[in-house]
Amino acid sequence: MASGNPSKTYQASCHCQLIRYNVTLSPPLNDVNSWVVECNCSICARNGYLNVYVQNECIQFETIGLESDLVEKYRFGKERVQHYFCSRCGSSLMAESIEPGFYEGVKALNVRMFHDVDVRTLQRRQVDGKSL
Ligand SMILES: [Zn+2]
């Protein structure tokens, strides 16, 4: 990209390192225009998700991919969104729509998996997912 927009690549992994990946965010998390989503829906509340939404191309898997049997999948309700977590350590990694045309090509990444990020310093945007 020729634009001068700042970006940063983050290392991320589940707790046991079975699933490792890189994520490039533009702007970076510490940018004044950047924020993470804190949602009160039934699954975010339980897992403590702090999400950023990124295009699939911004994610590079280093070890295994989401299609691996070692990555557990979970769906509920209307089953339009699939959640991924590590089968070994249980870390909640990310989620994506599996319904064509509904947030296609985008993943919601849990920034709690990112290395060297102090989530206490991030700007949060509250989303009332419980009411959706
Ligand atoms: Zn793990």
Backbone and ligand atoms as CSV (ligand in chain L), in Angstrom:
chain,resi,resn,atom,element,x,y,z
A,1,MET,N,N,0.832,-1.200,0.000
A,1,MET,CA,C,0.000,0.000,0.000
A,1,MET,C,C,0.867,1.252,0.000
A,2,ALA,N,N,0.509,2.205,-0.797
A,2,ALA,CA,C,1.302,3.415,-0.917
A,2,ALA,C,C,0.908,4.461,0.118
A,3,SER,N,N,-0.189,4.249,0.771
A,3,SER,CA,C,-0.662,5.242,1.727
A,3,SER,C,C,0.266,5.317,2.928
A,4,GLY,N,N,0.232,6.447,3.598
A,4,GLY,CA,C,1.083,6.624,4.748
A,4,GLY,C,C,0.430,6.231,6.051
A,5,ASN,N,N,-0.650,5.482,5.965
A,5,ASN,CA,C,-1.333,5.093,7.189
A,5,ASN,C,C,-0.437,4.209,8.045
A,6,PRO,N,N,-0.358,4.518,9.328
A,6,PRO,CA,C,0.466,3.683,10.197
A,6,PRO,C,C,-0.151,2.302,10.377
A,7,SER,N,N,0.708,1.319,10.475
A,7,SER,CA,C,0.225,-0.030,10.745
A,7,SER,C,C,1.251,-0.725,11.619
A,8,LYS,N,N,0.841,-1.812,12.227
A,8,LYS,CA,C,1.745,-2.564,13.069
A,8,LYS,C,C,1.366,-4.033,13.011
A,9,THR,N,N,2.392,-4.881,12.985
A,9,THR,CA,C,2.142,-6.318,12.985
A,9,THR,C,C,2.355,-6.863,14.385
A,10,TYR,N,N,1.353,-7.567,14.848
A,10,TYR,CA,C,1.377,-8.137,16.199
A,10,TYR,C,C,1.554,-9.649,16.114
A,11,GLN,N,N,2.329,-10.172,17.063
A,11,GLN,CA,C,2.403,-11.619,17.246
A,11,GLN,C,C,1.260,-12.003,18.164
A,12,ALA,N,N,0.637,-13.131,17.851
A,12,ALA,CA,C,-0.460,-13.586,18.703
A,12,ALA,C,C,-0.401,-15.103,18.813
A,13,SER,N,N,-0.956,-15.616,19.886
A,13,SER,CA,C,-1.027,-17.068,20.042
A,13,SER,C,C,-2.004,-17.414,21.152
A,14,CYS,N,N,-2.406,-18.685,21.150
A,14,CYS,CA,C,-3.131,-19.192,22.301
A,14,CYS,C,C,-2.136,-19.350,23.445
A,15,HIS,N,N,-2.603,-19.709,24.607
A,15,HIS,CA,C,-1.709,-19.764,25.764
A,15,HIS,C,C,-0.610,-20.807,25.603
A,16,CYS,N,N,-0.947,-21.964,25.030
A,16,CYS,CA,C,0.039,-23.055,24.934
A,16,CYS,C,C,0.874,-22.979,23.658
A,17,GLN,N,N,0.642,-21.978,22.813
A,17,GLN,CA,C,1.431,-21.736,21.589
A,17,GLN,C,C,1.166,-22.737,20.467
A,18,LEU,N,N,0.183,-23.571,20.645
A,18,LEU,CA,C,-0.165,-24.516,19.580
A,18,LEU,C,C,-0.585,-23.759,18.322
A,19,ILE,N,N,-1.322,-22.674,18.526
A,19,ILE,CA,C,-1.808,-21.860,17.414
A,19,ILE,C,C,-1.145,-20.494,17.505
A,20,ARG,N,N,-0.288,-20.218,16.538
A,20,ARG,CA,C,0.423,-18.937,16.509
A,20,ARG,C,C,0.117,-18.225,15.198
A,21,TYR,N,N,-0.012,-16.897,15.280
A,21,TYR,CA,C,-0.340,-16.142,14.074
A,21,TYR,C,C,0.135,-14.705,14.225
A,22,ASN,N,N,0.224,-14.033,13.065
A,22,ASN,CA,C,0.561,-12.612,13.019
A,22,ASN,C,C,-0.648,-11.850,12.524
A,23,VAL,N,N,-0.802,-10.661,13.043
A,23,VAL,CA,C,-1.922,-9.820,12.632
A,23,VAL,C,C,-1.402,-8.415,12.369
A,24,THR,N,N,-1.720,-7.873,11.202
A,24,THR,CA,C,-1.332,-6.499,10.899
A,24,THR,C,C,-2.547,-5.598,11.015
A,25,LEU,N,N,-2.434,-4.607,11.887
A,25,LEU,CA,C,-3.539,-3.679,12.125
A,25,LEU,C,C,-3.161,-2.285,11.661
A,26,SER,N,N,-4.095,-1.641,10.996
A,26,SER,CA,C,-3.928,-0.255,10.577
A,26,SER,C,C,-5.221,0.497,10.897
A,27,PRO,N,N,-5.195,1.429,11.812
A,27,PRO,CA,C,-4.041,1.873,12.601
A,27,PRO,C,C,-3.697,0.878,13.707
A,28,PRO,N,N,-2.521,1.024,14.311
A,28,PRO,CA,C,-2.141,0.153,15.435
A,28,PRO,C,C,-3.078,0.345,16.629
A,29,LEU,N,N,-3.036,-0.590,17.545
A,29,LEU,CA,C,-3.932,-0.555,18.701
A,29,LEU,C,C,-3.757,0.681,19.568
A,30,ASN,N,N,-2.531,1.202,19.615
A,30,ASN,CA,C,-2.284,2.353,20.494
A,30,ASN,C,C,-2.548,3.685,19.803
A,31,ASP,N,N,-3.061,3.634,18.569
A,31,ASP,CA,C,-3.384,4.859,17.839
A,31,ASP,C,C,-4.618,5.515,18.468
A,32,VAL,N,N,-4.655,6.833,18.382
A,32,VAL,CA,C,-5.772,7.572,18.972
A,32,VAL,C,C,-7.100,7.213,18.284
A,33,ASN,N,N,-7.017,6.752,17.030
A,33,ASN,CA,C,-8.219,6.377,16.286
A,33,ASN,C,C,-8.541,4.889,16.370
A,34,SER,N,N,-7.871,4.187,17.254
A,34,SER,CA,C,-8.078,2.748,17.364
A,34,SER,C,C,-8.851,2.411,18.635
A,35,TRP,N,N,-9.630,1.346,18.557
A,35,TRP,CA,C,-10.398,0.927,19.737
A,35,TRP,C,C,-10.693,-0.555,19.624
A,36,VAL,N,N,-11.013,-1.155,20.752
A,36,VAL,CA,C,-11.416,-2.555,20.768
A,36,VAL,C,C,-12.861,-2.634,21.254
A,37,VAL,N,N,-13.526,-3.677,20.833
A,37,VAL,CA,C,-14.937,-3.834,21.183
A,37,VAL,C,C,-15.084,-4.734,22.402
A,38,GLU,N,N,-15.770,-4.191,23.376
A,38,GLU,CA,C,-16.123,-4.978,24.560
A,38,GLU,C,C,-17.633,-5.149,24.528
A,39,CYS,N,N,-18.057,-6.403,24.408
A,39,CYS,CA,C,-19.465,-6.694,24.160
A,39,CYS,C,C,-20.027,-7.482,25.344
A,40,ASN,N,N,-21.315,-7.309,25.577
A,40,ASN,CA,C,-21.932,-7.963,26.728
A,40,ASN,C,C,-22.804,-9.161,26.334
A,41,CYS,N,N,-22.634,-9.677,25.104
A,41,CYS,CA,C,-23.442,-10.826,24.692
A,41,CYS,C,C,-23.016,-12.063,25.483
A,42,SER,N,N,-23.763,-13.127,25.355
A,42,SER,CA,C,-23.573,-14.288,26.222
A,42,SER,C,C,-22.191,-14.910,26.109
A,43,ILE,N,N,-21.608,-14.892,24.910
A,43,ILE,CA,C,-20.296,-15.541,24.777
A,43,ILE,C,C,-19.160,-14.585,25.097
A,44,CYS,N,N,-19.285,-13.321,24.691
A,44,CYS,CA,C,-18.230,-12.347,25.011
A,44,CYS,C,C,-18.127,-12.156,26.514
A,45,ALA,N,N,-19.270,-12.148,27.175
A,45,ALA,CA,C,-19.274,-11.958,28.627
A,45,ALA,C,C,-18.523,-13.095,29.305
A,46,ARG,N,N,-18.739,-14.302,28.832
A,46,ARG,CA,C,-18.091,-15.452,29.464
A,46,ARG,C,C,-16.604,-15.530,29.151
A,47,ASN,N,N,-16.242,-15.229,27.914
A,47,ASN,CA,C,-14.851,-15.412,27.503
A,47,ASN,C,C,-13.988,-14.166,27.669
A,48,GLY,N,N,-14.614,-13.045,27.970
A,48,GLY,CA,C,-13.832,-11.827,28.137
A,48,GLY,C,C,-13.229,-11.312,26.855
A,49,TYR,N,N,-13.884,-11.581,25.741
A,49,TYR,CA,C,-13.391,-11.099,24.458
A,49,TYR,C,C,-13.189,-9.587,24.453
A,50,LEU,N,N,-12.064,-9.164,23.899
A,50,LEU,CA,C,-11.864,-7.767,23.494
A,50,LEU,C,C,-11.504,-7.870,22.024
A,51,ASN,N,N,-12.391,-7.427,21.165
A,51,ASN,CA,C,-12.259,-7.732,19.746
A,51,ASN,C,C,-11.831,-6.570,18.869
A,52,VAL,N,N,-11.050,-6.911,17.857
A,52,VAL,CA,C,-10.841,-6.026,16.719
A,52,VAL,C,C,-11.306,-6.785,15.477
A,53,TYR,N,N,-11.800,-6.039,14.507
A,53,TYR,CA,C,-12.317,-6.661,13.287
A,53,TYR,C,C,-11.337,-6.423,12.158
A,54,VAL,N,N,-10.882,-7.488,11.539
A,54,VAL,CA,C,-9.858,-7.348,10.503
A,54,VAL,C,C,-10.206,-8.208,9.286
A,55,GLN,N,N,-9.682,-7.779,8.141
A,55,GLN,CA,C,-9.811,-8.560,6.917
A,55,GLN,C,C,-8.949,-9.822,7.049
A,56,ASN,N,N,-9.418,-10.884,6.449
A,56,ASN,CA,C,-8.685,-12.157,6.522
A,56,ASN,C,C,-7.239,-12.023,6.056
A,57,GLU,N,N,-7.001,-11.168,5.043
A,57,GLU,CA,C,-5.645,-11.028,4.485
A,57,GLU,C,C,-4.659,-10.484,5.510
A,58,CYS,N,N,-5.159,-9.881,6.569
A,58,CYS,CA,C,-4.273,-9.279,7.572
A,58,CYS,C,C,-3.776,-10.298,8.588
A,59,ILE,N,N,-4.229,-11.543,8.439
A,59,ILE,CA,C,-3.871,-12.578,9.410
A,59,ILE,C,C,-3.023,-13.642,8.722
A,60,GLN,N,N,-1.914,-13.977,9.337
A,60,GLN,CA,C,-1.055,-15.054,8.822
A,60,GLN,C,C,-0.869,-16.092,9.915
A,61,PHE,N,N,-1.282,-17.307,9.629
A,61,PHE,CA,C,-1.118,-18.384,10.599
A,61,PHE,C,C,0.267,-18.993,10.455
A,62,GLU,N,N,0.937,-19.188,11.578
A,62,GLU,CA,C,2.316,-19.673,11.549
A,62,GLU,C,C,2.430,-21.155,11.854
A,63,THR,N,N,1.530,-21.670,12.640
A,63,THR,CA,C,1.618,-23.083,12.998
A,63,THR,C,C,0.511,-23.847,12.280
A,64,ILE,N,N,-0.629,-23.923,12.891
A,64,ILE,CA,C,-1.747,-24.598,12.241
A,64,ILE,C,C,-2.835,-23.584,11.948
A,65,GLY,N,N,-3.716,-23.913,11.016
A,65,GLY,CA,C,-4.816,-23.025,10.652
A,65,GLY,C,C,-6.099,-23.432,11.362
A,66,LEU,N,N,-7.114,-22.624,11.156
A,66,LEU,CA,C,-8.383,-22.861,11.852
A,66,LEU,C,C,-9.055,-24.154,11.430
A,67,GLU,N,N,-8.684,-24.665,10.244
A,67,GLU,CA,C,-9.316,-25.883,9.752
A,67,GLU,C,C,-8.798,-27.125,10.481
A,68,SER,N,N,-7.720,-26.971,11.239
A,68,SER,CA,C,-7.147,-28.109,11.955
A,68,SER,C,C,-8.124,-28.677,12.980
A,69,ASP,N,N,-8.049,-29.981,13.171
A,69,ASP,CA,C,-8.873,-30.625,14.192
A,69,ASP,C,C,-8.464,-30.208,15.599
A,70,LEU,N,N,-7.281,-29.619,15.717
A,70,LEU,CA,C,-6.801,-29.180,17.027
A,70,LEU,C,C,-7.400,-27.838,17.430
A,71,VAL,N,N,-8.108,-27.214,16.490
A,71,VAL,CA,C,-8.830,-25.975,16.785
A,71,VAL,C,C,-10.309,-26.322,16.924
A,72,GLU,N,N,-10.846,-26.070,18.084
A,72,GLU,CA,C,-12.257,-26.378,18.312
A,72,GLU,C,C,-13.141,-25.276,17.746
A,73,LYS,N,N,-14.299,-25.693,17.238
A,73,LYS,CA,C,-15.259,-24.755,16.673
A,73,LYS,C,C,-16.523,-24.769,17.529
A,74,TYR,N,N,-17.129,-23.605,17.642
A,74,TYR,CA,C,-18.351,-23.519,18.448
A,74,TYR,C,C,-19.327,-22.541,17.815
A,75,ARG,N,N,-20.560,-22.979,17.677
A,75,ARG,CA,C,-21.625,-22.125,17.142
A,75,ARG,C,C,-22.828,-22.238,18.065
A,76,PHE,N,N,-23.647,-21.212,18.051
A,76,PHE,CA,C,-24.859,-21.266,18.876
A,76,PHE,C,C,-25.904,-20.341,18.255
A,77,GLY,N,N,-27.087,-20.367,18.797
A,77,GLY,CA,C,-28.157,-19.485,18.317
A,77,GLY,C,C,-28.442,-19.714,16.848
A,78,LYS,N,N,-28.327,-18.632,16.070
A,78,LYS,CA,C,-28.606,-18.725,14.634
A,78,LYS,C,C,-27.469,-19.413,13.878
A,79,GLU,N,N,-26.387,-19.702,14.556
A,79,GLU,CA,C,-25.242,-20.411,13.982
A,79,GLU,C,C,-24.643,-19.713,12.776
A,80,ARG,N,N,-24.716,-18.379,12.779
A,80,ARG,CA,C,-24.117,-17.632,11.673
A,80,ARG,C,C,-22.650,-17.334,11.943
A,81,VAL,N,N,-22.278,-17.398,13.193
A,81,VAL,CA,C,-20.917,-17.051,13.602
A,81,VAL,C,C,-20.261,-18.257,14.245
A,82,GLN,N,N,-19.030,-18.514,13.809
A,82,GLN,CA,C,-18.281,-19.624,14.384
A,82,GLN,C,C,-17.141,-19.080,15.245
A,83,HIS,N,N,-17.034,-19.636,16.426
A,83,HIS,CA,C,-15.981,-19.239,17.361
A,83,HIS,C,C,-14.913,-20.314,17.385
A,84,TYR,N,N,-13.677,-19.875,17.552
A,84,TYR,CA,C,-12.547,-20.801,17.529
A,84,TYR,C,C,-11.781,-20.729,18.841
A,85,PHE,N,N,-11.470,-21.886,19.387
A,85,PHE,CA,C,-10.623,-21.907,20.576
A,85,PHE,C,C,-9.694,-23.097,20.552
A,86,CYS,N,N,-8.609,-22.983,21.292
A,86,CYS,CA,C,-7.584,-24.022,21.281
A,86,CYS,C,C,-8.096,-25.262,22.007
A,87,SER,N,N,-7.908,-26.423,21.387
A,87,SER,CA,C,-8.374,-27.671,21.991
A,87,SER,C,C,-7.508,-28.084,23.173
A,88,ARG,N,N,-6.327,-27.505,23.265
A,88,ARG,CA,C,-5.426,-27.904,24.339
A,88,ARG,C,C,-5.513,-26.971,25.548
A,89,CYS,N,N,-5.411,-25.663,25.316
A,89,CYS,CA,C,-5.385,-24.743,26.459
A,89,CYS,C,C,-6.690,-23.973,26.629
A,90,GLY,N,N,-7.581,-24.036,25.648
A,90,GLY,CA,C,-8.898,-23.417,25.799
A,90,GLY,C,C,-8.965,-21.936,25.495
A,91,SER,N,N,-7.869,-21.334,25.048
A,91,SER,CA,C,-7.895,-19.900,24.755
A,91,SER,C,C,-8.907,-19.577,23.660
A,92,SER,N,N,-9.683,-18.531,23.870
A,92,SER,CA,C,-10.655,-18.071,22.871
A,92,SER,C,C,-9.956,-17.155,21.891
A,93,LEU,N,N,-9.815,-17.610,20.655
A,93,LEU,CA,C,-8.954,-16.947,19.690
A,93,LEU,C,C,-9.649,-15.886,18.862
A,94,MET,N,N,-10.729,-16.307,18.212
A,94,MET,CA,C,-11.359,-15.429,17.232
A,94,MET,C,C,-12.701,-16.003,16.815
A,95,ALA,N,N,-13.435,-15.223,16.022
A,95,ALA,CA,C,-14.727,-15.664,15.522
A,95,ALA,C,C,-14.925,-15.092,14.132
A,96,GLU,N,N,-15.775,-15.748,13.361
A,96,GLU,CA,C,-16.090,-15.221,12.031
A,96,GLU,C,C,-17.466,-15.684,11.603
A,97,SER,N,N,-18.053,-14.916,10.703
A,97,SER,CA,C,-19.321,-15.308,10.113
A,97,SER,C,C,-19.083,-16.465,9.151
A,98,ILE,N,N,-19.991,-17.424,9.157
A,98,ILE,CA,C,-19.896,-18.499,8.171
A,98,ILE,C,C,-21.082,-18.443,7.213
A,99,GLU,N,N,-21.815,-17.340,7.283
A,99,GLU,CA,C,-22.943,-17.148,6.371
A,99,GLU,C,C,-22.509,-16.243,5.221
A,100,PRO,N,N,-22.606,-16.730,3.979
A,100,PRO,CA,C,-22.186,-15.911,2.843
A,100,PRO,C,C,-22.881,-14.545,2.840
A,101,GLY,N,N,-22.105,-13.491,2.618
A,101,GLY,CA,C,-22.665,-12.153,2.530
A,101,GLY,C,C,-22.823,-11.455,3.867
A,102,PHE,N,N,-22.615,-12.167,4.955
A,102,PHE,CA,C,-22.750,-11.592,6.297
A,102,PHE,C,C,-21.353,-11.454,6.889
A,103,TYR,N,N,-20.833,-10.234,6.871
A,103,TYR,CA,C,-19.461,-9.969,7.335
A,103,TYR,C,C,-18.454,-10.926,6.699
A,104,GLU,N,N,-18.611,-11.135,5.418
A,104,GLU,CA,C,-17.740,-12.064,4.708
A,104,GLU,C,C,-16.309,-11.509,4.640
A,105,GLY,N,N,-15.343,-12.405,4.835
A,105,GLY,CA,C,-13.942,-12.010,4.703
A,105,GLY,C,C,-13.362,-11.295,5.899
A,106,VAL,N,N,-14.132,-11.256,6.983
A,106,VAL,CA,C,-13.695,-10.521,8.170
A,106,VAL,C,C,-13.673,-11.468,9.365
A,107,LYS,N,N,-12.692,-11.271,10.234
A,107,LYS,CA,C,-12.663,-12.018,11.484
A,107,LYS,C,C,-12.654,-11.056,12.663
A,108,ALA,N,N,-13.269,-11.507,13.738
A,108,ALA,CA,C,-13.194,-10.773,15.002
A,108,ALA,C,C,-12.100,-11.437,15.832
A,109,LEU,N,N,-11.033,-10.701,16.067
A,109,LEU,CA,C,-9.892,-11.264,16.796
A,109,LEU,C,C,-9.892,-10.794,18.244
A,110,ASN,N,N,-9.654,-11.731,19.126
A,110,ASN,CA,C,-9.557,-11.406,20.536
A,110,ASN,C,C,-8.161,-10.867,20.833
A,111,VAL,N,N,-8.061,-9.582,21.110
A,111,VAL,CA,C,-6.733,-8.973,21.293
A,111,VAL,C,C,-6.056,-9.474,22.570
A,112,ARG,N,N,-6.775,-10.190,23.391
A,112,ARG,CA,C,-6.135,-10.776,24.585
A,112,ARG,C,C,-5.100,-11.834,24.196
A,113,MET,N,N,-5.148,-12.313,22.945
A,113,MET,CA,C,-4.156,-13.280,22.466
A,113,MET,C,C,-2.893,-12.607,21.958
A,114,PHE,N,N,-2.925,-11.288,21.791
A,114,PHE,CA,C,-1.777,-10.583,21.218
A,114,PHE,C,C,-0.662,-10.471,22.254
A,115,HIS,N,N,0.554,-10.654,21.791
A,115,HIS,CA,C,1.698,-10.534,22.688
A,115,HIS,C,C,2.060,-9.065,22.898
A,116,ASP,N,N,2.597,-8.758,24.054
A,116,ASP,CA,C,3.123,-7.424,24.354
A,116,ASP,C,C,2.092,-6.310,24.174
A,117,VAL,N,N,0.845,-6.627,24.483
A,117,VAL,CA,C,-0.197,-5.601,24.468
A,117,VAL,C,C,-0.813,-5.564,25.866
A,118,ASP,N,N,-0.801,-4.390,26.460
A,118,ASP,CA,C,-1.437,-4.218,27.757
A,118,ASP,C,C,-2.882,-3.781,27.505
A,119,VAL,N,N,-3.814,-4.710,27.664
A,119,VAL,CA,C,-5.207,-4.402,27.299
A,119,VAL,C,C,-5.787,-3.280,28.157
A,120,ARG,N,N,-5.159,-3.002,29.278
A,120,ARG,CA,C,-5.677,-1.927,30.142
A,120,ARG,C,C,-5.484,-0.558,29.512
A,121,THR,N,N,-4.568,-0.475,28.537
A,121,THR,CA,C,-4.270,0.825,27.934
A,121,THR,C,C,-5.102,1.091,26.677
A,122,LEU,N,N,-5.909,0.127,26.259
A,122,LEU,CA,C,-6.623,0.268,24.991
A,122,LEU,C,C,-7.940,1.012,25.172
A,123,GLN,N,N,-8.289,1.788,24.166
A,123,GLN,CA,C,-9.599,2.428,24.165
A,123,GLN,C,C,-10.658,1.366,23.879
A,124,ARG,N,N,-11.703,1.384,24.669
A,124,ARG,CA,C,-12.745,0.376,24.494
A,124,ARG,C,C,-14.032,1.014,24.000
A,125,ARG,N,N,-14.713,0.292,23.151
A,125,ARG,CA,C,-16.029,0.721,22.696
A,125,ARG,C,C,-17.023,-0.329,23.172
A,126,GLN,N,N,-17.972,0.089,23.948
A,126,GLN,CA,C,-18.952,-0.852,24.495
A,126,GLN,C,C,-20.014,-1.148,23.450
A,127,VAL,N,N,-20.263,-2.430,23.235
A,127,VAL,CA,C,-21.328,-2.843,22.316
A,127,VAL,C,C,-22.355,-3.658,23.098
A,128,ASP,N,N,-23.613,-3.322,22.904
A,128,ASP,CA,C,-24.678,-3.987,23.644
A,128,ASP,C,C,-25.178,-5.205,22.860
A,129,GLY,N,N,-24.290,-6.181,22.705
A,129,GLY,CA,C,-24.633,-7.378,21.936
A,129,GLY,C,C,-25.753,-8.185,22.566
A,130,LYS,N,N,-25.911,-8.035,23.841
A,130,LYS,CA,C,-26.953,-8.747,24.567
A,130,LYS,C,C,-28.342,-8.406,24.036
A,131,SER,N,N,-28.485,-7.160,23.560
A,131,SER,CA,C,-29.798,-6.698,23.095
A,131,SER,C,C,-30.026,-6.924,21.614
A,132,LEU,N,N,-29.016,-7.408,20.921
A,132,LEU,CA,C,-29.157,-7.581,19.461
A,132,LEU,C,C,-29.940,-8.851,19.117
L,1,ZN,ZN,ZN,-3.416,-23.572,23.109
